[in-house]
Amino acid sequence: MTFERISEELREKAGGDAQAFSFYLFDRPLYDVARDRSDAGDALCEKYGECLERYLSGEPLQYIFGYTPFYDLLINCRPGVLIPRYDTEALVEEAVKTLPSGALFCDMCCGSGCIAAAVLKHRPDTRAVCCDISDTALELTRENLLKYGLEDRAEIIRFDVFGDWSVLPRVDAILCNPPYINAADMEKLPENVRREPREALYGGVDGLDFYRRVIKASDGVFRGTAHIIFEIGYDQGAALKRLSPYDCEIKKDLSGNDRVCILRG
Ligand SMILES: C[S@@+](CC[C@H](N)C(=O)[O-])C[C@H]1O[C@@H](n2cnc3c(N)ncnc32)[C@H](O)[C@@H]1O
């Protein structure tokens, strides 16, 4: 099969994902593949066929190929752990700019460890405590920190947000992208998002369970005054302002949606 034919099929079957698919598989942009009339060879065609089949069954590209770009890193991904989204880069950007010098921060609900890895890389003066309830997520966090040589500056702890907070060390700030999808929206998730773990997405009936819990339970965990940087859903800014006892600032993501909530008190 020629590259040109593969490109046609990709555009037909993968639509808006065709470009990313081409990059993942061939490390070449789609327009380049489209102009190549040479044969792709048996091994590559076989791999292409397998990947396309998995994609057409609804599996996300990031699970098929095992990584995703995030901030300026390539974060390893695998089934059972949420795929990092570019929305979350707004939280990283805020943390990189505002964490105090020498800060110990907690990446609460760390998932793949994407937040901790990006912040530790860009703020070499900081250290992290990475927490999640999922062992698969904690293993992946370790892998991603090792990938960038950051493991010596992070402690990884299995931790339940709704459990005992006295096991945590005292920190200067909490960075947290918790599960925040409400019950009604969980019913409308597209097929590829349904392949991601439900416990990484569902934030209770109104989507706010984790925010309430982290705000309440973190009292006493800070070395100084409270400093929490949350990722929020585009429509949750007003609710966060209502439920927080702290000063609350909301910042927008690249699409102009409310995305980051900064609490200080
Ligand atoms: C929205 S994902 C965020 C992952 C990662 N920080 C990111 O931004 O891509 C939420 C994470 O919360 C974890 N989680 C769910 N329930 C939890 C709980 N009760 N305690 C701690 N972590 C929990 C999930 O395992 C998942 O990794």
The ligand as a Gaussian input file, in Angstrom:
#p B3LYP/6-31G(d) Opt

LIG

0 1
 C       -9.076000      14.529000      36.233000
 S       -7.879000      13.284000      36.652000
 C       -6.419000      14.328000      36.692000
 C       -5.148000      13.605000      36.341000
 C       -3.956000      14.526000      36.085000
 N       -3.683000      15.370000      37.208000
 C       -4.189000      15.380000      34.855000
 O       -4.348000      16.607000      34.995000
 O       -4.212000      14.845000      33.742000
 C       -8.284000      12.992000      38.332000
 C       -7.439000      11.960000      39.096000
 O       -8.021000      11.827000      40.400000
 C       -7.817000      10.510000      40.867000
 N       -8.788000      10.231000      41.928000
 C      -10.083000       9.871000      41.826000
 N      -10.635000       9.720000      43.039000
 C       -9.670000       9.999000      43.953000
 C       -9.628000      10.021000      45.374000
 N      -10.713000       9.746000      46.099000
 N       -8.470000      10.352000      45.969000
 C       -7.356000      10.643000      45.230000
 N       -7.335000      10.639000      43.882000
 C       -8.471000      10.330000      43.243000
 C       -8.008000       9.664000      39.614000
 O       -7.386000       8.410000      39.779000
 C       -7.381000      10.548000      38.529000
 O       -6.030000      10.179000      38.327000

